[in-house]
Amino acid sequence: MKRSSLCLLALAGLALAGLGLRLASGRAAAGAGGATRPQEPADERLGPGPEPVDRWHPRGKEPVTPAYGGTLRVHIESLPPSLNGMLLNSQNARNMLFELHATLVGRDWESWEIGPELAERFEVADTLVLKDGTRRHGQVSEEEGKVLLTEPGLAAPAVLAREDVERIERGTVITFHLRPGVRWHDGHPFDAEDVLFTWRIGANPAVRCDWTRPYLEKIVRAEAPDPLTVRFTLAEQYFYSFPFFADTFCILPRHLYDLRDPDHPRHDPAASDEACARAINENPHNTEWVGLGPYRLTRYSSAGVEAERFEGYWDPADSGYVDRIVWRHVAGDEAAFQALLNDELDFTLRIGSDQYFGPAMQQEAFTRRNCKGYFYLGNFNYVPWNLRRPILADLRVRKALAHAMDMEAFVETVAHGLAVLPTGPQCYFGPSYDHGVKRLAYDPGRARELFGEAGWLDRDGDGVLDKDGQPFQIEMLVLSGNTSAEVFARMLQESLAKVGARLVLTPVDSATYFRRLNERDFDCGQSGWTVDATENDPMQLWHSRSAGPGGSNHAGVMDPKVDALIERGQRELDDDRRHALWRELHRYLHEEVQPYLYREAPPRKFALNLAVRGVQFFKVSPGYALRRWYFPAGTPGTRPTRAK
Amino acid sequence: MAYVLRRLALVPPTLLGITLLTFALLHLAPGDPADVALAGEGQVQVDPAALARFRAAYLLDQPLWRQLLHYLGPFDLSASGHPWFGGTGERPWGGLLVGDLKSEIHRPHVRVADELARRLGVTVPLAAAALLLAYLVALPLGILAALRRGQAFDRAAGALVLALYCVPVFWGALLLQLAFGAGGLDWLPVVGLGDEGAPLGERLARSILPVVCLAYGSLAYLSRQMRAGLLEQLSADYVRAARARGLPERLVVGRHALRNALLPIATLLAGVLPALIGGSVIVETVFDLPGVGRYAYEGLQQRDYFIVLATTTLGGLATCLGMLASDLLAAAVDPRIRHG
């Protein structure tokens, strides 16, 4: 009896002692980790250029021989409900499609130039809109009051008088010449009909391609002169018309999505539009994806997505090294980290700043198999001010709010200093960002002055600014569970209190947050945008047409100069001139509008298995190319590469 | 038999009540699936027309009673539903009454019933193992503690199970991960159930920590109940009489007191079973197990009404069946109930 009691007590004691020791050692390590800042590489380069390979690997400079084979296990924190890029705008889905699918044209990860992919070549022509309303297409040039039009198939240009021409729409006819012999992952040939079908889904309102529909609707005509040629005609010139085919246009296999296609398993030539839409919206291939990329999906389940190398890929030189890629769905970040330690994951991007700089990633259990690092992609966080609210309508008030917050202290607190502080909406590292624009410095005195100029003074001596008998009080919506948003909200609240402004924090869930944002029922909140490094159309964020319900101009900017700059930029096809317009817009928004209080643009922090080599990170989405990663020769389960 | 049938007849109204309550709570909560589907990532411009189309497709723009009837069935009230309700007649029947749990809102080609069946394949074996483990450990522990009342063993067991009872499941799960994972003793895999074709041994190894996590809260509860029940019986007159007749203590406890003390323990099954399903939400999330609990959690995150309704209905069904099983078990071990 006594022995069993003692055993129980001993067991309990051991358990508690073990936990105590563990927690004590954890604290000690935390102290050590917090005291020493790791050595980080030199400044990030702005703009395109070559990216180093294995930059973060401790033996990255030692040469290794690539080999074929192995399985790459990549963490995803949420499983996209669909991989159909026309229906869903999901970052995880896009990252997967990057390997599972291909686009007509593709962006070079380092030069950022757009080049051939499924289309082996392409031509861009113009539209001539004549005063009698007719439209003619071809290469248009102007000389001495005349307009020369070289139409397709004709050697000699037609000469038109300038006064007969209403306008020239440049870059509005795009012809893609598809590669012959390309096959879908199920073996069906890929041709122009697949491309045309994908465009046509936008015309069926029951198809849930709402996020791509605005782009599809800009295309007024599409035709396939032959099975390997597709020609798109746009209504008006627009700088994003061509990049759309590289970044957004996700070609669907017509034989699996179009009920009216003779090769469809449930072929029905008389299928209604509703039935056709259902066949797209509810298509099992939205998850059981059949694509054109170097990897073929083999399994989609709640555990994640698995793919194997597609031996029939049209570009063997770029068909990937590893045999399998597993995007493993692990919902909890802590669980993902444990999986990494346990050698069940090779790569995760779900690393927080505290974890990155803390003891967890310095312990031997982590470093013996993994390394860590970061790379910048075009994402930033911000506080949108609702300019429709009278209390926030005055520019001086918004500038005062910016001066009141010590953003450097915030970045030091939540990101250990590892983030850049942007001042505008374009990617900090891209050509459309104006680095001459400087942040409004932390200056509580200046904040008080500006508040005073706007009529906000502490007249009754209660420590809170007031005007017309009303205290200065605004509400901030804070996403529950978002630690950095909560920290920022509290810091902003304290900072504003110091200058006499009251900030009320309202925790909300994400659905409520976005609903209130879209219904314009907010003073301020905290959101994030992911923007392309190259450039982004500011229409969505700043044009007055996007200020209505549902639009992304949450701040409610209604400024004729902003609208004019955007409209000019949208029509400007010369990259340099357009980037200059975006920079001008950036400066103007900063100086004259201040619609956002920009928070930090943090890098994506990652943990990576040391066995994986050939790793590069890019500033264009998705930031890395799994098809370039490999396990070096000699790794169990690998085989030598064929001559490349 | 009549008793069982009477009890079974109570299941449908109970489930209906649970469904009504869940339905009401879901609709009282701010936000709806359209908010998540069209603005979930916060990156896209939300077209009001698209929002309206989405809401119309799922009847979210309809009065609540109509949405409820659509979910309950047997008539499908959507645009392609029964012609009596203005539909095209393409899908006249649907809803809970005809065993249709609808399709997921965000993956319309996935039937909730099919996905639920897949997920049950993960949750049920874990819950069963946890239940078995809890009873296997709790009963001897409770009996020994009762027989050694007031002694060191009783006090130690009491302290231990109280400590376990106080440890929240999510914290306990994280501690177990830290202790047994690669960052600690490196004895066990701590995430997931392994690949589909993983050997049985590996899957068992991966199940150990989730099962322990699911079991330890119930273990404390059951062992204390066992101890209290046995102590109550040991102080009863019939036990005193048995001892007075000179029966050996082994028989007094084993044949008389213990059998009566097991009665409340059997009835506790009703409470333990749904608690295991409920606990699986946290355990499956922490250990990354694709079971019903995580399905319910994902459904809530996405505001997928059909997933949430299906999983809560399933939880309700588990509770009803657990209570029924408890009653039958109680009748089996207690002749007074059997003849009553």
Boltz contact constraints between the chains, C-beta under 6 A:
constraints:
  - contact:
      token1: [A, 4]
      token2: [B, 153]
      max_distance: 6.0
  - contact:
      token1: [A, 5]
      token2: [B, 152]
      max_distance: 6.0
  - contact:
      token1: [A, 5]
      token2: [B, 153]
      max_distance: 6.0
  - contact:
      token1: [A, 5]
      token2: [B, 156]
      max_distance: 6.0
  - contact:
      token1: [A, 8]
      token2: [B, 156]
      max_distance: 6.0
  - contact:
      token1: [A, 9]
      token2: [B, 156]
      max_distance: 6.0
  - contact:
      token1: [A, 12]
      token2: [B, 160]
      max_distance: 6.0
  - contact:
      token1: [A, 81]
      token2: [B, 106]
      max_distance: 6.0
  - contact:
      token1: [A, 81]
      token2: [B, 107]
      max_distance: 6.0
  - contact:
      token1: [A, 89]
      token2: [B, 44]
      max_distance: 6.0
  - contact:
      token1: [A, 210]
      token2: [B, 47]
      max_distance: 6.0
  - contact:
      token1: [A, 210]
      token2: [B, 50]
      max_distance: 6.0
  - contact:
      token1: [A, 211]
      token2: [B, 44]
      max_distance: 6.0
  - contact:
      token1: [A, 281]
      token2: [B, 108]
      max_distance: 6.0
  - contact:
      token1: [A, 282]
      token2: [B, 108]
      max_distance: 6.0
  - contact:
      token1: [A, 282]
      token2: [B, 109]
      max_distance: 6.0
  - contact:
      token1: [A, 284]
      token2: [B, 109]
      max_distance: 6.0
  - contact:
      token1: [A, 302]
      token2: [B, 290]
      max_distance: 6.0
  - contact:
      token1: [A, 303]
      token2: [B, 290]
      max_distance: 6.0
  - contact:
      token1: [A, 330]
      token2: [B, 288]
      max_distance: 6.0
  - contact:
      token1: [A, 331]
      token2: [B, 285]
      max_distance: 6.0
  - contact:
      token1: [A, 332]
      token2: [B, 285]
      max_distance: 6.0
  - contact:
      token1: [A, 335]
      token2: [B, 191]
      max_distance: 6.0
  - contact:
      token1: [A, 335]
      token2: [B, 288]
      max_distance: 6.0
  - contact:
      token1: [A, 338]
      token2: [B, 177]
      max_distance: 6.0
  - contact:
      token1: [A, 338]
      token2: [B, 181]
      max_distance: 6.0
  - contact:
      token1: [A, 338]
      token2: [B, 190]
      max_distance: 6.0
  - contact:
      token1: [A, 338]
      token2: [B, 191]
      max_distance: 6.0
  - contact:
      token1: [A, 339]
      token2: [B, 191]
      max_distance: 6.0
  - contact:
      token1: [A, 341]
      token2: [B, 182]
      max_distance: 6.0
  - contact:
      token1: [A, 341]
      token2: [B, 183]
      max_distance: 6.0
  - contact:
      token1: [A, 342]
      token2: [B, 181]
      max_distance: 6.0
  - contact:
      token1: [A, 342]
      token2: [B, 182]
      max_distance: 6.0
  - contact:
      token1: [A, 342]
      token2: [B, 189]
      max_distance: 6.0
  - contact:
      token1: [A, 365]
      token2: [B, 182]
      max_distance: 6.0
  - contact:
      token1: [A, 365]
      token2: [B, 183]
      max_distance: 6.0
  - contact:
      token1: [A, 511]
      token2: [B, 31]
      max_distance: 6.0
  - contact:
      token1: [A, 511]
      token2: [B, 35]
      max_distance: 6.0
  - contact:
      token1: [A, 511]
      token2: [B, 36]
      max_distance: 6.0
  - contact:
      token1: [A, 511]
      token2: [B, 303]
      max_distance: 6.0
  - contact:
      token1: [A, 512]
      token2: [B, 30]
      max_distance: 6.0
  - contact:
      token1: [A, 512]
      token2: [B, 31]
      max_distance: 6.0
  - contact:
      token1: [A, 514]
      token2: [B, 35]
      max_distance: 6.0
  - contact:
      token1: [A, 514]
      token2: [B, 39]
      max_distance: 6.0
  - contact:
      token1: [A, 514]
      token2: [B, 42]
      max_distance: 6.0
  - contact:
      token1: [A, 515]
      token2: [B, 31]
      max_distance: 6.0
  - contact:
      token1: [A, 515]
      token2: [B, 35]
      max_distance: 6.0
  - contact:
      token1: [A, 518]
      token2: [B, 46]
      max_distance: 6.0
  - contact:
      token1: [A, 527]
      token2: [B, 42]
      max_distance: 6.0
  - contact:
      token1: [A, 540]
      token2: [B, 45]
      max_distance: 6.0
  - contact:
      token1: [A, 549]
      token2: [B, 48]
      max_distance: 6.0
  - contact:
      token1: [A, 550]
      token2: [B, 46]
      max_distance: 6.0
  - contact:
      token1: [A, 550]
      token2: [B, 47]
      max_distance: 6.0
  - contact:
      token1: [A, 550]
      token2: [B, 48]
      max_distance: 6.0
  - contact:
      token1: [A, 551]
      token2: [B, 45]
      max_distance: 6.0
  - contact:
      token1: [A, 552]
      token2: [B, 45]
      max_distance: 6.0
